[in-house]
Amino acid sequence: SIVSTTTTSCTVNTSTGVLTYTGAGNCVVRATAAATSTYAAGTRDVTFAVSLAPQVVTWSPTTSVLTTASPLTPSTQATALGGAAISYSIVSTTTTSCTVNTSTGVLTYTGAGNCVVRATAAATSTYAVASTDVTFTITVPGTIGTSLSITSFVNDVGNSLTASGTAAYGTAGDSGNVTVVFCLANAFPCSSANTLLTKTVTVNTTNGAWTAQTGNVNKLIVWVQATQTRASGSLISSVRGPVTG
């Protein structure tokens, strides 16, 4: 039988001793031995200490974001076992400012830096309080110009091909690249049918310079086409020019 309990509820099967309870606390159960022809009735009390189960908070949003994305809705929301309610708070920040909506997790910030956000799962009748921290790295997008040009092309039949030029460029980490296509066409644009080879090269983030060089090629390339994309994949511009051997 139940003597006392500080849990939300606690019951016991009088014949099997199976306990059924909710919430954390102590549940005192009494085992009673009936009197026999030899022994008097007797009892013994046992205290069961019921603790909340450990909680697991899961949160894996995209953490590399730009200053221009504020206010930012995280790509995923935090979740917890048993559907526990989630709240958000700021742990620390090196940005000019960083705040978070406690219920939605939407971030509002200014300036570049790191913003550490904590997702906390509230205690339930089954699980304890738990939290996990996520660091958002906030960067300034590159200042991208519009200039892309082929300034030099060396084309010697039987030797390597070298194309070079300048491109739009931004900050380190958002430099983009230039895709250079060498083709046999006598008209622009190059197509998959007449493309001899393609080289993709990274733009220098200091001066926007790029160079694409091939191995020995026994063909007279008559067109070279350059296309620049940023790290995000957005097209900047394309140029082309007839070349001679």
Stockholm file with secondary structure:
# STOCKHOLM 1.0

chainA/1-245         SIVSTTTTSCTVNTSTGVLTYTGAGNCVVRATAAATSTYAAGTRDVTFAVSLAPQVVTWSPTTSVLTTASPLTPSTQATALGGAAISYSIVSTTTTSCTVNTSTGVLTYTGAGNCVVRATAAATSTYAVASTDVTFTITVPGTIGTSLSITSFVNDVGNSLTASGTAAYGTAGDSGNVTVVFCLANAFPCSSANTLLTKTVTVNTTNGAWTAQTGNVNKLIVWVQATQTRASGSLISSVRGPVTG
#=GR chainA/1-245 SS CEEEECSSEEEECTTTCCEEEESSEEEEEEEEECCCSSSCCEEEEEEEEECCBCCCEECCCCCEEEGGGCSBCCSSCCEEGGGCCEEEEEEEECSSEEEECTTTCCEEEESSEEEEEEEEECCCSSBCCEEEEEEEEEECCCCCCSCCEEEEEEECTTSEEEEEEECCCCSTTCCCEEEEEEECCSSSSCCTTTEEEEEEEECCTTTCEEEEEEEECCSCCCEEEEEEECTTCCEEEEEEEECCC
#=GC SS_cons         CEEEECSSEEEECTTTCCEEEESSEEEEEEEEECCCSSSCCEEEEEEEEECCBCCCEECCCCCEEEGGGCSBCCSSCCEEGGGCCEEEEEEEECSSEEEECTTTCCEEEESSEEEEEEEEECCCSSBCCEEEEEEEEEECCCCCCSCCEEEEEEECTTSEEEEEEECCCCSTTCCCEEEEEEECCSSSSCCTTTEEEEEEEECCTTTCEEEEEEEECCSCCCEEEEEEECTTCCEEEEEEEECCC
//
